[in-house]
Amino acid sequence: LTDAILFSIEASPSGELRSLDRLPSPERLNGILKIAGERGTNVLVCLGGAGRSDGVAEAIADEASRNTLVRNLADLVESRGLQGVDVDFEASGHDLWGPLGLFLRGLKRELGSKLVTLAYHPGQEALLLEHSLLDAVDFVSNMAYDNLCHVPRTEPPCRHSTLEFAELIAGHVQRIGMDASKVLLGVPAYGRHVMTGEAKPYYEIAADGDVDAD
């Protein structure tokens, strides 16, 4: 395992960090970092996520709050002994990608040799190129899942994370000229019911013997 990501903290519109209680306690984190260090594994903190990105969107839209957020993240990484920040920016609006680029570049400058990574949804590749975001981060992670009944387009029952979809994404990345060496392919750590789409982590599926999940 090369990298482990602590998911996730949020930001206020003024650039302050929120939901730090989601992170492991200092004692537990020290244990994680010790094991990770012995294996050469990086430990990053994630900012944002689905339903957790609105404050980030507001903070990065203004220069002062954007700079405050950068400094606070850098302080958190330094104080907790982490190796970088993963940004899972899931806020809608194409007008936010310019500020996102400014934020990522500022964060990378502040963190120096530490890692800055970005998660993105399939279909947002053109925006990454338009705003040169691959140049602003160490790598990007394509969230190549939750493709329930879309590729190929079918009616239930259907799978939500198919090899065909992954191959489609990989081919698209190469065709449009993205630096494939910077792109990671995301896979889900959960299954979905093939008829209803209900999500369950694998340990729950194994526990209840749900044969209709894939």
MOVEN-V80894 format. One record per backbone hydrogen bond with DSSP energy under -0.5 kcal/mol. NH is the residue of the N-H (numbers start at 1). CO is the residue of the C=O. E is the energy in kcal/mol with one decimal. If there is no record, write none. Layout:
BEGIN
nh;co;e
NH;CO;E
NH;CO;E
END
This chain:
BEGIN
nh;co;e
4;42;-2.9
6;44;-3.0
7;5;-0.7
9;46;-2.7
10;18;-2.0
12;16;-2.7
15;12;-2.1
18;10;-3.1
22;19;-1.7
23;20;-1.6
29;25;-3.3
30;26;-2.3
31;27;-1.5
32;28;-2.2
33;29;-3.0
34;30;-2.0
35;31;-2.1
36;32;-2.8
37;33;-2.7
38;34;-1.8
39;35;-0.9
39;36;-0.7
40;36;-0.6
40;37;-0.7
41;36;-2.8
42;2;-2.9
44;4;-2.9
44;42;-0.5
45;84;-1.8
46;6;-2.9
47;86;-2.8
48;9;-2.9
48;46;-0.5
49;88;-2.5
52;49;-2.2
57;53;-2.4
58;54;-2.0
59;55;-2.3
60;56;-2.5
61;57;-0.7
62;59;-1.0
66;62;-2.5
67;63;-2.5
68;64;-2.0
69;65;-2.4
70;66;-2.2
71;67;-2.4
72;68;-2.5
73;69;-2.4
74;70;-2.4
75;71;-2.5
76;72;-2.1
77;73;-2.7
78;74;-2.3
79;75;-2.9
80;76;-2.2
81;77;-0.7
81;78;-0.5
82;77;-2.2
83;43;-3.0
84;43;-0.5
85;115;-2.3
86;45;-2.6
87;117;-2.8
88;47;-2.6
88;86;-0.6
89;87;-0.8
89;119;-0.6
90;88;-1.0
96;93;-1.6
97;94;-1.4
99;95;-0.6
100;96;-2.1
101;97;-2.0
102;98;-1.9
103;99;-2.5
104;100;-2.7
105;101;-2.3
106;102;-2.2
107;103;-2.6
108;104;-2.5
109;105;-2.3
110;106;-2.1
111;107;-2.4
112;108;-1.8
114;111;-1.9
115;83;-2.8
117;85;-2.2
118;139;-1.5
119;87;-2.4
120;141;-2.6
122;143;-0.5
124;121;-1.8
128;124;-1.8
129;125;-2.1
130;126;-2.7
131;127;-2.0
132;129;-1.3
133;128;-2.5
135;132;-0.7
136;133;-0.8
137;133;-0.8
138;116;-3.1
139;116;-0.7
140;182;-3.2
141;118;-2.7
142;140;-0.5
142;184;-2.9
143;120;-3.1
143;141;-0.6
144;142;-2.3
145;143;-2.1
147;160;-3.6
149;159;-1.1
150;147;-1.4
151;147;-0.7
154;149;-1.3
154;152;-0.5
157;194;-0.5
158;194;-1.4
166;162;-1.9
167;163;-2.7
168;164;-2.1
169;165;-2.3
170;166;-2.5
171;167;-2.3
172;168;-2.2
173;169;-2.6
174;170;-1.7
175;171;-2.5
176;172;-2.1
177;174;-1.0
178;173;-2.0
180;178;-1.2
182;179;-2.3
183;180;-1.4
184;140;-2.9
184;182;-0.5
186;142;-2.9
186;184;-0.7
191;200;-3.2
193;198;-2.6
194;212;-3.0
197;193;-2.0
200;191;-2.8
202;189;-0.8
204;201;-0.9
205;201;-1.8
206;202;-2.6
207;203;-1.6
208;204;-2.3
209;205;-1.1
210;205;-1.2
211;209;-0.9
213;210;-0.9
214;192;-2.0
END
